[in-house]
Each structure stands twice: as structure tokens, then as C-alpha cells.
Amino acid sequence: MNEAVPPLAEALRVLVVDDEAPARARLRDLLGDVGAQQPNALAGMAANGVEALRLLEDAAVDVVLADIRMPVMDGVELARHLARLPAPPALVFVTAYDQYAVQAFELAAVDYLLKPVRAQRLAEALERVRARRVPPAAEALATLAVGERGHFSVAERGRILLVPVAEVLYLRAELKYVTARTAAREYVLDEALVQIEQEFPRRFLRLHRNCLVALAAVAGVERAAERDGQKNGEREAEPHWEVLLRGLPERLPVSRRQWPAVRQALGL
């Protein structure tokens, strides 16, 4: 059995995230039960990942106890956003999955707890947090994801700004960053364009090596040579195509290499 933490040990600030109210209440009560062994303070409770990120804007947290499967934003997507914070809290997954699945979760969190959670097992997880506050590996979290993320995230002034994927009209690679454009503004993502393309193959279409467009944002295509020819009184020697966007006057050029794939995807 693990030895109790000395009485003067600093209390861990804990955020509980679970979509079921009874599960949140149980973890709250268990944290109180193990308080003498593992000093802790409840920093807040949330019903999903989005609520958790909003709470983190105002509350300093050492560890997040997060359910794996939740509506709106699950524990895996929450972990991916947390990892972008300058000083991410430790993560402990809470799951009802069997041992085979839990072995995978071990790769991406400090520890895991099987439901129904037991007091001593929770105390052991908090002890691990004290010894090993390592943020989850992005690659491991990507392999655990069962579907597409609902949000991109931007670390801004120590907080996480969520950008709904459905609102992104296009993404453009610039140096080592990716700019995501919505109807309202641009956001700088610390992600690779190729990774986004692989994660969202049915949502975004590659126009050239530095640009992806949301299929839902495409209003049509136009041959740039014909448009320019009307302005200049002559036709370009090598005409190209441009994608027209819904809600933006901007046009996105299509490379000759990508044009066949673009034409097929748009049913032209």
C-alpha cells in the first residue's frame, strides 16, 4: 500500500469533468474521502469539455479527472486542447471501458480510473500526479480519438480559444503555422495542414500544397484567365481555376496538379 502524503503536502486543485451528475458527485465525495491521504481542493465540476475549458479560464487547476465519452466535447478532445496550454494540468481519464481499451488510454494520461471509482484507486492516481505531471502526447491522443474534433484551439494569453471546425471556411499554411479563416476573422493554429487534411477528409478539400477549403464553403469555381482577360483585354497563356467562397469575396487558386481531384470532388 502507498504511504500517506505528509500533512504539509500542497493540496492538488482538481477539476472533475463528467456528463453524468451522479458520477461528478461521486468523484467529489471521493476526493473528500481521500483528502487526508492526498490533500486536494475541488476547483470545479463540468459536464463536458467545453464547460471545462471555460472554467479553466478563471480557475487554476493541477489535475483534470475527465470522463472519456461525453457529448459536445469528449475527454480525448479536451485533452488535445489542454495540451496546448503553456502549463497544462495533469490528466487522469475516467472510463467504464474494459482493460483492453484502458491499456491504450495509459499512453495518453498520467493515470486512468475504472468506473465505479474506488477511494484508494483515486488516491493512487493523485499520488501519480504529484510524481509525474507530464502532458499527454499529441500522437497518442490522436490515436485514441474515435471521430473528428468539433473544435480547433488557439492558446491566447494563457487561455484556450475554441474555434468551431464547422465555421472554418479555409485553412492556409504560412511558414510553420496554419491560418484558419472564418467569416468573422482569422486564427493562427499550431498544427500541420497535412494532419488536418487526414483528420477531416470529408470536410476539407486540398486546393494546392498550402491550402484546404471547406467543401461546404465552396460557392463555385471560375476560370481566372477569362476573368482577367475581360479586365486586361487578353487571355493568359496558362489559365487556372479559382474557387469562389460563400460569404467572402476572396478567391482561392487551384493548382494544376490538384485541379482533377477538385473537379471530381465538386462534381464538375
Backbone torsions as a table, in degrees:
resi	resn	phi	psi	omega
1	MET	NA	143.0	-179.6
2	ASN	-71.6	143.8	178.5
3	GLU	-73.6	148.6	179.4
4	ALA	-67.0	147.5	177.8
5	VAL	-71.8	139.0	178.3
6	PRO	-52.7	147.1	-175.7
7	PRO	-56.5	-28.2	-176.5
8	LEU	-86.9	4.8	179.3
9	ALA	-61.6	141.7	-179.4
10	GLU	-66.7	138.1	179.7
11	ALA	-71.4	131.3	175.2
12	LEU	-77.8	131.3	176.5
13	ARG	-87.1	120.5	-169.1
14	VAL	-116.7	133.1	172.9
15	LEU	-110.0	126.3	-179.9
16	VAL	-101.8	127.4	-178.2
17	VAL	-128.5	112.7	179.3
18	ASP	-158.8	138.7	-177.5
19	ASP	-76.7	-11.6	-179.8
20	GLU	-102.3	122.0	-178.3
21	ALA	-58.3	-42.4	178.2
22	PRO	-61.2	-35.6	179.1
23	ALA	-67.9	-40.4	176.9
24	ARG	-63.1	-42.9	-179.3
25	ALA	-64.3	-38.7	180.0
26	ARG	-64.6	-45.1	179.2
27	LEU	-63.8	-38.4	176.7
28	ARG	-60.1	-45.9	-179.7
29	ASP	-66.3	-40.5	-179.9
30	LEU	-65.5	-36.5	177.1
31	LEU	-61.3	-37.6	175.4
32	GLY	-66.7	-38.2	-178.6
33	ASP	-65.0	-35.2	-176.2
34	VAL	-97.3	9.5	-175.5
35	GLY	-59.5	-35.7	179.8
36	ALA	-70.0	-34.4	-179.0
37	GLN	-82.5	-41.2	-180.0
38	GLN	-131.9	90.6	-178.3
39	PRO	-52.1	131.1	-179.0
40	ASN	-152.1	162.8	176.6
41	ALA	-137.0	130.3	179.8
42	LEU	-74.1	115.4	-178.6
43	ALA	-86.9	-17.3	179.9
44	GLY	158.9	169.8	177.4
45	MET	-135.1	141.9	-177.9
46	ALA	-137.6	153.5	-177.3
47	ALA	-93.8	-9.5	178.2
48	ASN	-164.8	176.6	-176.0
49	GLY	-65.0	-35.2	179.7
50	VAL	-64.6	-45.3	177.2
51	GLU	-61.1	-38.9	-179.6
52	ALA	-62.3	-44.2	-179.3
53	LEU	-65.2	-35.3	176.9
54	ARG	-67.1	-39.0	177.3
55	LEU	-64.8	-35.7	-177.9
56	LEU	-68.8	-15.9	177.1
57	GLU	-66.1	-29.4	-175.4
58	ASP	-116.0	-10.2	-175.8
59	ALA	-123.1	129.7	174.8
60	ALA	-79.4	131.2	-173.9
61	VAL	-132.1	139.0	176.6
62	ASP	-94.3	-33.9	-175.8
63	VAL	-146.1	141.8	176.3
64	VAL	-113.8	124.3	171.8
65	LEU	-97.3	107.4	-170.4
66	ALA	-122.0	128.5	172.0
67	ASP	-64.6	151.5	-179.1
68	ILE	-76.6	-51.8	-174.6
69	ARG	-105.8	116.1	178.3
70	MET	-143.6	151.9	174.5
71	PRO	-72.1	167.9	178.3
72	VAL	70.1	-61.7	174.7
73	MET	-151.5	121.2	-176.9
74	ASP	-83.5	178.5	-176.0
75	GLY	-66.1	-33.8	-179.1
76	VAL	-68.8	-44.9	178.2
77	GLU	-66.1	-39.6	175.9
78	LEU	-56.3	-44.6	-179.6
79	ALA	-61.5	-38.5	-179.9
80	ARG	-64.7	-36.3	177.6
81	HIS	-74.5	-40.0	179.4
82	LEU	-59.5	-36.4	-177.2
83	ALA	-62.8	-16.2	-179.2
84	ARG	-87.7	-7.9	177.5
85	LEU	-69.8	149.3	178.9
86	PRO	-57.3	-38.7	177.8
87	ALA	-131.4	78.4	-175.3
88	PRO	-65.7	143.4	175.9
89	PRO	-70.7	159.2	174.3
90	ALA	-67.8	152.9	-177.0
91	LEU	-121.1	131.6	172.6
92	VAL	-124.9	116.8	178.5
93	PHE	-78.1	143.8	173.4
94	VAL	-118.4	126.4	-172.1
95	THR	-149.0	152.9	174.2
96	ALA	-102.2	8.4	-176.5
97	TYR	-73.0	163.1	-178.2
98	ASP	-77.8	176.2	-173.6
99	GLN	-60.9	-34.1	-179.0
100	TYR	-62.2	-44.5	179.8
101	ALA	-69.5	-38.3	-178.3
102	VAL	-61.3	-33.9	178.5
103	GLN	-59.6	-35.4	176.9
104	ALA	-70.7	-39.5	-179.0
105	PHE	-63.3	-29.0	-179.7
106	GLU	-60.1	-26.4	-178.5
107	LEU	-71.2	-20.7	-170.4
108	ALA	-116.8	2.3	-177.3
109	ALA	-141.7	162.1	176.4
110	VAL	-63.1	-37.3	-179.8
111	ASP	-161.2	176.8	175.6
112	TYR	-139.0	154.5	177.6
113	LEU	-127.5	129.3	176.9
114	LEU	-88.7	135.5	174.9
115	LYS	-78.8	142.0	-4.6
116	PRO	-73.3	134.3	-176.1
117	VAL	-71.3	137.6	177.3
118	ARG	-103.9	149.7	-175.8
119	ALA	-59.1	-48.1	-177.1
120	GLN	-64.7	-36.0	178.7
121	ARG	-67.8	-36.6	176.1
122	LEU	-64.7	-42.0	178.6
123	ALA	-60.9	-40.2	178.5
124	GLU	-64.8	-38.4	179.3
125	ALA	-65.4	-41.5	178.5
126	LEU	-65.9	-34.1	176.3
127	GLU	-64.8	-39.7	177.1
128	ARG	-63.3	-37.8	179.2
129	VAL	-60.2	-42.9	179.9
130	ARG	-61.9	-35.8	-175.6
131	ALA	-85.8	-23.3	-170.3
132	ARG	-149.0	84.2	177.9
133	ARG	-94.2	75.8	-177.3
134	VAL	-107.7	127.2	179.0
135	PRO	-66.0	150.0	179.3
136	PRO	-59.7	146.2	177.1
137	ALA	-75.4	130.3	-177.6
138	ALA	-59.4	-40.0	-178.9
139	GLU	-64.3	-41.4	179.7
140	ALA	-65.6	-40.8	179.7
141	LEU	-65.0	-37.8	179.2
142	ALA	-62.2	-36.9	-179.8
143	THR	-72.2	-24.7	180.0
144	LEU	-81.6	-22.1	-176.2
145	ALA	-62.7	133.1	-178.9
146	VAL	-95.6	-5.5	179.7
147	GLY	-163.4	-172.2	179.9
148	GLU	-72.8	148.2	172.5
149	ARG	-66.3	154.0	174.4
150	GLY	-92.4	-14.7	-175.1
151	HIS	-141.9	148.1	160.3
152	PHE	-91.7	161.8	179.7
153	SER	-133.3	146.2	179.4
154	VAL	-127.6	125.5	175.6
155	ALA	-80.7	117.1	-175.2
156	GLU	-137.3	112.5	178.6
157	ARG	55.7	43.6	175.7
158	GLY	79.6	5.1	178.7
159	ARG	-126.8	165.9	179.7
160	ILE	-100.5	122.0	174.9
161	LEU	-99.5	120.7	-178.2
162	LEU	-90.8	134.7	178.2
163	VAL	-119.1	108.9	179.6
164	PRO	-57.0	127.8	-179.3
165	VAL	-58.6	-36.3	-177.7
166	ALA	-64.7	-18.4	-179.0
167	GLU	-92.6	-6.9	-177.7
168	VAL	-79.8	124.4	-179.3
169	LEU	-87.6	-40.1	175.3
170	TYR	-158.0	164.7	177.3
171	LEU	-129.7	138.6	-177.6
172	ARG	-132.8	130.9	178.9
173	ALA	-82.8	130.3	178.1
174	GLU	-137.1	112.3	-174.3
175	LEU	55.8	-124.2	-177.9
176	LYS	-98.3	7.1	-179.7
177	TYR	-115.3	166.3	176.4
178	VAL	-122.5	130.7	176.9
179	THR	-98.0	125.1	176.6
180	ALA	-102.3	126.6	-177.1
181	ARG	-107.7	124.3	171.3
182	THR	-109.7	179.6	178.4
183	ALA	-65.7	-25.1	-175.5
184	ALA	-90.7	-41.2	-172.8
185	ARG	-167.2	-178.3	176.0
186	GLU	-106.7	149.7	177.0
187	TYR	-131.0	141.4	178.4
188	VAL	-98.4	119.5	-178.6
189	LEU	-104.8	140.4	175.4
190	ASP	-93.4	64.5	-178.2
191	GLU	-140.4	163.5	178.3
192	ALA	-95.0	140.2	-178.3
193	LEU	-61.4	-39.5	-178.2
194	VAL	-65.5	-34.7	178.0
195	GLN	-68.0	-39.2	177.4
196	ILE	-65.1	-42.0	178.6
197	GLU	-60.8	-41.4	-179.7
198	GLN	-69.6	-33.9	-178.4
199	GLU	-76.9	-30.9	-175.9
200	PHE	-123.1	60.9	-174.3
201	PRO	-67.3	-23.4	-178.8
202	ARG	-97.3	-5.8	-177.0
203	ARG	-103.7	-39.8	-176.0
204	PHE	-116.4	144.3	-178.1
205	LEU	-119.3	132.1	179.9
206	ARG	-78.1	128.8	177.3
207	LEU	-98.9	-38.0	171.7
208	HIS	-158.2	-176.6	-169.6
209	ARG	-64.3	-17.3	-178.3
210	ASN	-114.8	14.0	-174.2
211	CYS	-149.6	135.5	170.4
212	LEU	-120.8	142.6	177.5
213	VAL	-120.5	144.5	175.4
214	ALA	-73.6	127.4	-179.3
215	LEU	-57.1	-37.0	-178.7
216	ALA	-69.2	-16.3	-177.9
217	ALA	-92.5	-6.9	-176.7
218	VAL	-77.9	120.8	178.1
219	ALA	-95.1	-17.9	-179.6
220	GLY	159.1	-175.2	176.7
221	VAL	-131.5	155.3	179.7
222	GLU	-142.8	141.7	178.1
223	ARG	-78.6	114.7	-172.9
224	ALA	-63.0	-32.2	-178.0
225	ALA	-62.4	-41.4	-178.6
226	GLU	-66.5	-40.7	179.3
227	ARG	-66.3	-46.7	-179.7
228	ASP	-67.2	-32.6	-179.2
229	GLY	-65.0	-34.4	178.5
230	GLN	-66.3	-32.2	-179.4
231	LYS	-80.8	-38.5	-171.7
232	ASN	-99.3	-8.3	-179.9
233	GLY	77.4	12.0	179.4
234	GLU	-151.7	161.1	-179.9
235	ARG	-97.1	144.7	176.7
236	GLU	-69.4	149.7	179.6
237	ALA	-68.2	-36.6	179.9
238	GLU	-125.9	85.6	-178.4
239	PRO	-65.1	153.9	176.7
240	HIS	-138.3	172.2	-177.2
241	TRP	-107.4	151.4	176.1
242	GLU	-129.4	144.6	178.0
243	VAL	-92.3	131.9	175.8
244	LEU	-93.7	140.7	-174.4
245	LEU	-110.0	149.5	174.4
246	ARG	-79.0	123.7	174.7
247	GLY	86.4	-2.2	178.2
248	LEU	-135.8	138.8	177.9
249	PRO	-76.5	-15.8	-177.2
250	GLU	-63.3	143.6	176.4
251	ARG	-114.0	142.1	-178.5
252	LEU	-111.1	120.9	-179.4
253	PRO	-70.2	147.8	176.9
254	VAL	-110.0	129.9	179.1
255	SER	-72.6	154.0	178.5
256	ARG	-60.5	-35.2	-179.8
257	ARG	-65.8	-37.3	-176.6
258	GLN	-88.9	-12.3	-173.9
259	TRP	-57.0	-44.1	178.7
260	PRO	-58.6	-41.9	-179.7
261	ALA	-68.7	-38.2	178.5
262	VAL	-65.3	-45.5	-180.0
263	ARG	-61.1	-41.1	179.2
264	GLN	-67.8	-42.0	-178.5
265	ALA	-65.7	-33.4	-178.5
266	LEU	-90.1	-2.1	179.0
267	GLY	67.8	38.0	-176.8
268	LEU	-94.6	NA	NA
